[in-house]
Amino acid sequence: MELQLLLLLAAVLAMDWDVAAQTETVGNSSEGIYLIEEREMMMRYYFPSESKFQKIQKLIGLLEFSLGKYRYFKLTKPSPEEAILRYISSNATFLIFQIHSQYQNTTLSFSKTLLPSTSGTGTDRGLVFILRPEQSMCTWHLETAAAEPVQSIAVPLSYSEKDPVPGGCNLEFDLDIDPNIYLEYDFFETIIKFAPANLGYARGTDPPLCDVAAGMDSRWRLQYDIYQYFLPENDLTEQVLLMHLQRMTEVPQVKANAVKVVTLTGDDKTSIYFSSLRGQGVIYNVIVRDPLLNTSTAYVPAHTYACSFEASEGNCSSLGRVSSKVFFSLCALLGLFICFFGHRFWKTELFFIGFIVMGFFFYILITRLTSIKYDVRLILTALTGSIGGIFLVATWWRFGILLFCMLCVGLVLGFLTSSVLFFTPLGNLKIFRDDVVFWMTFSCIAIVLPVFFMGCLRILNILTCGIIGSYSVVLAIDSYLYTSLSYITLNVLKRALNTDFRRAFTNVPFQTTDFIILAVWAMLAVSGITLQIRRERDQPFFPPHPYKVWKRERERRVTNILDPSYHIPPLRDRLYGRLAQIKEFFQQQQSVGERTPLLL
């Protein structure tokens, strides 16, 4: 009987709640607040017990919030929720209510009637509620179109009349006041956009004009600090994301946990570009500051993994392609051999260097000029790189030009050295956004290294073997497990492939996994270099010219009849002899008639 009463009262209260919500949000009057308070008094009268009061709230789909308190809940498609916030302080001028989920969209609205100007849909969405005089209660409507329940987290935050209003001068997006950060990403870069803010104002007054002339009395004095926060590497769980989002919602937490990338003024465009980190969670937020009043407000944080959780191919859970794993695993095996034995096996090292040089430039060329699939490009790159390696070995064998070969070896080491320098914060300097300045500086650093070591070519060769060979292991690890060290060379490749990449900030996380892989890289490089220096200490600097050695041996065999090799038939005769033996092996033996034993 009690359950039936609960259901009946829940249905009646839900009808009243719809009317109240419509009156509160759409009508923008005090009647809605009166109906909500009356409804609550009725619930308290029938259900004085706190547990029953919460049960009836759940039945009518009501979520009660407190200022600054985070609440976890699940949204389902057939059961939208109503959010309510009571006991708002009279010092608060506006509220920001925000809701977050990992990858499934949720909708946040002022009412059940979804309008573009009063609702927002996405994984990170928020609404600004401008409070009226004497108002102490607000409501929002929450729902999702996803087929499965969506784990979400929401929080309301309040601000005073001196705090800037984020998105208060919005002219680009649908909401009248839009505090949201909009994300777009592709393989190369992630773009964040947001609407300009407005100055704060008291309850019941008109907002300051946005289109007035620039000056210290207008919104043009506001400044925007862009913050970036990296989630733990190789962790794609929604619990971790929702927990870390709590560190990026309020101004003090953002300043304490995130890294400030850049500061924009009122004259700058409200859009920033970052390098995309596929499979790595990143949270962005913007803090708008009023330098005159020394106040600040945080926008609604937005997150991305630069990949899709729902894609059938290449989603966040399976970023490493099979072709990439095979390609980089084979390169790592050859690189390990070069790391420890490259100087002794000089021709094998030359093949490895030629493979890197030709493969790198061919991949850039084929990617910029064609639109073929990645797997086909990788196969063609492997074939072309092999041709480049064979060509460099053949050049050494025939002509024996040591300086040319060592120039190629030194340029590969110089390329990696220059990439490491631009991997540091030096690469984000504004001067290097000019392609001419960047590539000139990059090339000069890459060329200086082999020139510096021209007096000790063996040391240069052994250093290249140890460092380049061990770095191939790092790239192989990245095809199985995310590591930021792969972006040492990937950032340069992206810039060569996409001219717009010059405007992107190339920040990457450096966490426990990266320190471990960096230690492995350093250990392999130092071990390989030390082993080769000790083993080659009493050996000739480089092997002799192969063609001259072969020519000298051939002349010796021709003139020295005591040399056993003098009596060896020419190569052509030996090949014909082998073919004849193979032919006889497959011929059927013919019968020669009856055979009888010899009688003595």
VEXTI-412573 format. One line per 2 residues: for each residue x, y, z of C-alpha. Coordinates in steps of 0.25 Angstrom, whole numbers, always signed. Layout:
BEGIN
X,Y,Z; ...
This chain:
BEGIN
+0,+0,+0; +11,+9,+3
+18,+7,-10; +5,+10,-18
+4,+23,-10; +18,+26,-13
+16,+24,-28; +3,+32,-28
+9,+44,-21; +22,+43,-30
+13,+44,-42; +5,+56,-36
+18,+63,-32; +25,+60,-45
+13,+68,-52; +15,+79,-43
+30,+79,-45; +28,+80,-60
+20,+93,-58; +29,+98,-48
+41,+96,-57; +35,+102,-69
+31,+114,-61; +44,+116,-55
+53,+114,-67; +44,+119,-79
+35,+129,-72; +46,+135,-63
+37,+138,-52; +36,+135,-37
+24,+126,-39; +32,+114,-42
+40,+116,-29; +28,+117,-21
+22,+104,-27; +35,+97,-25
+35,+101,-10; +21,+97,-9
+24,+83,-15; +35,+81,-5
+27,+85,+7; +16,+75,+2
+27,+64,+1; +33,+67,+15
+18,+66,+21; +15,+53,+15
+29,+47,+17; +36,+53,+29
+47,+42,+29; +59,+46,+21
+61,+32,+14; +46,+33,+9
+48,+47,+5; +60,+43,-4
+53,+31,-9; +41,+40,-14
+52,+49,-20; +58,+38,-28
+44,+33,-33; +41,+46,-39
+55,+47,-45; +61,+58,-37
+75,+61,-34; +79,+70,-23
+92,+78,-23; +100,+86,-14
+109,+98,-18; +123,+93,-21
+120,+78,-18; +122,+68,-29
+111,+57,-31; +113,+44,-39
+100,+38,-45; +96,+30,-58
+87,+36,-69; +78,+27,-77
+71,+30,-90; +56,+27,-85
+59,+34,-71; +63,+48,-72
+67,+55,-59; +64,+68,-52
+75,+75,-45; +71,+85,-34
+80,+95,-26; +75,+101,-13
+80,+111,-3; +88,+120,-13
+95,+131,-6; +90,+145,-8
+105,+149,-11; +105,+140,-24
+102,+147,-37; +102,+135,-47
+104,+120,-46; +111,+111,-56
+105,+97,-56; +114,+87,-63
+113,+72,-66; +123,+62,-72
+124,+48,-77; +135,+40,-84
+131,+39,-99; +115,+38,-99
+108,+51,-101; +99,+57,-90
+89,+68,-92; +88,+80,-82
+76,+89,-83; +68,+100,-75
+56,+92,-78; +50,+80,-85
+48,+87,-97; +61,+86,-104
+65,+99,-111; +79,+103,-117
+79,+115,-109; +76,+109,-96
+83,+95,-97; +96,+88,-100
+100,+74,-104; +113,+68,-103
+123,+61,-93; +127,+74,-86
+115,+84,-85; +111,+95,-76
+101,+106,-75; +102,+120,-69
+90,+123,-60; +88,+138,-58
+81,+140,-44; +70,+149,-42
+68,+158,-29; +64,+149,-17
+66,+136,-25; +71,+125,-16
+67,+113,-25; +71,+108,-39
+67,+96,-47; +73,+89,-60
+69,+77,-69; +78,+66,-72
+77,+55,-82; +84,+46,-92
+81,+40,-105; +91,+28,-103
+86,+14,-103; +93,+10,-91
+94,+17,-77; +104,+28,-77
+113,+30,-65; +113,+45,-62
+118,+55,-52; +112,+69,-50
+115,+81,-41; +109,+95,-39
+118,+107,-36; +115,+121,-32
+122,+134,-35; +120,+148,-30
+117,+161,-38; +132,+165,-39
+135,+152,-46; +136,+152,-61
+125,+144,-68; +131,+133,-77
+125,+133,-91; +117,+146,-88
+120,+152,-101; +117,+140,-110
+115,+143,-124; +119,+130,-131
+112,+119,-124; +97,+116,-121
+96,+119,-106; +94,+134,-102
+104,+132,-91; +113,+120,-95
+124,+116,-84; +128,+104,-92
+141,+100,-99; +139,+94,-112
+149,+83,-117; +153,+78,-131
+164,+69,-134; +170,+61,-145
+183,+53,-147; +192,+65,-146
+186,+76,-137; +175,+78,-127
+167,+92,-127; +160,+98,-115
+151,+110,-117; +143,+118,-107
+134,+130,-107; +140,+143,-101
+136,+147,-87; +129,+159,-82
+131,+168,-69; +123,+164,-57
+110,+171,-52; +101,+171,-41
+87,+164,-40; +76,+171,-47
+85,+180,-55; +88,+180,-70
+101,+173,-74; +112,+183,-80
+112,+185,-95; +121,+176,-102
+123,+184,-115; +128,+197,-108
+142,+202,-112; +154,+196,-106
+158,+201,-92; +160,+198,-78
+145,+200,-75; +141,+189,-85
+142,+174,-87; +155,+177,-95
+163,+178,-82; +160,+163,-79
+172,+153,-81; +170,+138,-84
+180,+127,-78; +180,+114,-86
+183,+102,-77; +186,+88,-81
+185,+75,-72; +190,+61,-76
+183,+49,-70; +191,+37,-66
+197,+30,-78; +191,+17,-84
+179,+19,-75; +166,+20,-83
+156,+17,-71; +145,+27,-69
+147,+26,-53; +161,+32,-55
+155,+43,-65; +144,+47,-56
+153,+48,-44; +163,+57,-51
+152,+66,-56; +150,+70,-42
+164,+77,-42; +160,+85,-54
+147,+92,-51; +150,+103,-41
+161,+114,-42; +170,+110,-30
+170,+95,-34; +173,+98,-49
+185,+107,-45; +190,+97,-35
+189,+84,-44; +190,+89,-59
+201,+95,-67; +199,+109,-73
+202,+109,-88; +199,+123,-93
+192,+136,-89; +183,+143,-99
+178,+157,-98; +165,+163,-103
+170,+166,-116; +175,+151,-119
+166,+141,-126; +160,+131,-116
+165,+119,-122; +178,+111,-119
+184,+99,-126; +191,+87,-119
+198,+75,-125; +189,+63,-125
+193,+52,-115; +185,+39,-120
+181,+30,-108; +186,+41,-98
+175,+47,-89; +177,+63,-88
+168,+73,-81; +168,+87,-85
+162,+99,-78; +162,+114,-79
+163,+124,-68; +158,+138,-71
+164,+149,-62; +160,+163,-59
+173,+170,-56; +167,+183,-51
+158,+176,-40; +168,+164,-38
+156,+154,-40; +156,+141,-49
+146,+131,-54; +148,+117,-60
+141,+112,-73; +135,+98,-74
+147,+88,-76; +148,+80,-88
+155,+67,-90; +160,+58,-102
+168,+46,-105; +169,+50,-120
+163,+37,-124; +149,+30,-124
+144,+20,-114; +133,+15,-123
+140,+14,-137; +141,+0,-143
+155,+2,-147; +166,+10,-140
+159,+13,-128; +165,+17,-115
+166,+3,-110; +174,-2,-122
+183,+10,-127; +194,+1,-131
+192,-5,-145; +198,-18,-149
+206,-13,-160; +212,-2,-151
+216,-13,-140; +222,-22,-151
+230,-10,-157; +235,-4,-145
+238,-18,-138; +247,-22,-150
+254,-8,-150; +256,-10,-135
+263,-24,-137; +272,-18,-147
+274,-6,-138; +278,-14,-127
+289,-21,-135; +294,-8,-140
+294,-3,-126; +304,-13,-121
+311,-18,-134; +309,-7,-145
+323,-2,-146; +329,-17,-148
+318,-20,-158; +320,-7,-166
+311,-11,-178; +300,-15,-170
+300,-1,-163; +301,+6,-176
+288,-2,-181; +281,+3,-168
+285,+17,-170; +281,+17,-184
+268,+11,-181; +265,+22,-171
+269,+33,-180; +261,+28,-192
+249,+23,-185; +247,+36,-177
+247,+45,-189; +239,+35,-198
+228,+34,-187; +227,+50,-187
+227,+50,-202; +216,+39,-204
+207,+45,-192; +207,+59,-198
+205,+55,-212; +195,+43,-211
+184,+39,-202; +186,+24,-202
+184,+16,-189; +194,+16,-178
+197,+1,-179; +200,+2,-194
+209,+14,-191; +217,+7,-180
+219,-5,-190; +224,+4,-201
+233,+12,-190; +239,-1,-186
+242,-5,-201; +248,+9,-204
+256,+9,-191; +262,-5,-195
+266,+1,-208; +272,+13,-202
+280,+4,-192; +285,-5,-204
+289,+7,-212; +297,+13,-200
+304,-1,-198; +307,-2,-213
+312,+12,-214; +322,+9,-203
+326,-5,-209; +329,+1,-223
+334,+15,-220; +339,+14,-205
+336,+29,-202; +337,+29,-187
+333,+44,-185; +320,+42,-193
+316,+30,-185; +320,+37,-172
+312,+49,-176; +299,+41,-177
+302,+35,-164; +305,+48,-157
+293,+54,-163; +284,+44,-157
+290,+46,-143; +289,+61,-145
+274,+60,-149; +271,+52,-136
+279,+62,-128; +272,+74,-134
+258,+67,-132; +262,+65,-117
+265,+80,-116; +252,+84,-122
+245,+74,-114; +248,+82,-101
+240,+96,-98; +250,+102,-108
+241,+97,-119; +229,+105,-114
+236,+118,-116; +228,+128,-125
+239,+130,-134; +239,+116,-139
+225,+117,-144; +231,+122,-156
+235,+110,-165; +247,+117,-171
+253,+120,-158; +249,+106,-152
+255,+98,-164; +268,+107,-165
+271,+105,-150; +267,+90,-151
+276,+88,-163; +288,+96,-157
+288,+88,-144; +287,+75,-152
+299,+79,-161; +308,+84,-149
+309,+71,-142; +315,+63,-154
+324,+75,-157; +329,+75,-142
+333,+60,-142; +340,+61,-156
+353,+59,-149; +349,+46,-142
+340,+39,-151; +340,+25,-143
+335,+32,-131; +324,+38,-139
+320,+25,-145; +320,+18,-132
+311,+29,-126; +301,+28,-137
+301,+13,-136; +298,+13,-121
+288,+25,-121; +280,+22,-134
+280,+7,-132; +274,+8,-118
+264,+19,-122; +258,+9,-131
+254,+1,-119; +247,+13,-113
+239,+14,-126; +235,-1,-126
+231,+1,-111; +222,+12,-116
+214,+3,-126; +210,-6,-114
+210,+4,-102; +208,+19,-102
+221,+27,-99; +223,+42,-101
+238,+39,-106; +232,+35,-120
+228,+50,-122; +243,+54,-122
+243,+50,-137; +228,+49,-139
+226,+64,-137; +236,+67,-148
+229,+57,-157; +216,+64,-155
+222,+78,-158; +228,+72,-171
+214,+66,-175; +205,+78,-171
+208,+92,-172; +198,+97,-162
+205,+89,-151; +214,+100,-149
+204,+108,-141; +202,+96,-131
+208,+95,-117; +215,+82,-116
+214,+79,-101; +214,+65,-97
+213,+58,-83; +226,+52,-77
+221,+42,-67; +226,+29,-60
+225,+21,-73; +234,+31,-81
+244,+31,-70; +245,+16,-70
+247,+16,-85; +256,+27,-85
+265,+19,-75; +264,+7,-85
+268,+16,-97; +280,+22,-89
+285,+8,-84; +284,+2,-98
+292,+14,-104; +303,+15,-93
+305,-1,-93; +305,-1,-109
+315,+11,-110; +324,+5,-98
+325,-9,-104; +328,-4,-118
+339,+6,-113; +346,-5,-105
+345,-16,-116; +349,-7,-127
+361,+0,-119; +372,-8,-126
+365,-10,-140; +366,-1,-152
+357,+11,-152; +349,+6,-164
+349,-6,-173; +357,-5,-187
+351,-1,-200; +343,-14,-204
+345,-12,-219; +360,-10,-218
+361,-23,-209; +353,-31,-218
+361,-26,-231; +374,-29,-224
+370,-43,-220; +365,-46,-234
+378,-41,-240; +386,-50,-230
+378,-62,-233; +380,-60,-248
+396,-59,-247; +398,-69,-235
+397,-83,-241; +400,-88,-227
+388,-82,-221; +377,-93,-220
+367,-82,-224; +375,-81,-237
+369,-95,-242; +355,-92,-238
+347,-91,-251; +340,-77,-254
+327,-74,-248; +319,-76,-261
+325,-90,-262; +322,-94,-248
+307,-89,-250; +306,-98,-262
+311,-109,-255; +301,-108,-243
+290,-107,-253; +294,-119,-260
+295,-127,-247; +281,-122,-243
+276,-126,-257; +282,-140,-255
+275,-142,-242; +261,-140,-248
+264,-149,-260; +259,-163,-259
+269,-174,-260; +268,-182,-273
+268,-198,-274; +281,-204,-280
+275,-218,-282; +278,-230,-274
+290,-231,-264; +297,-244,-260
+308,-245,-250; +322,-248,-255
+325,-263,-255; +339,-266,-251
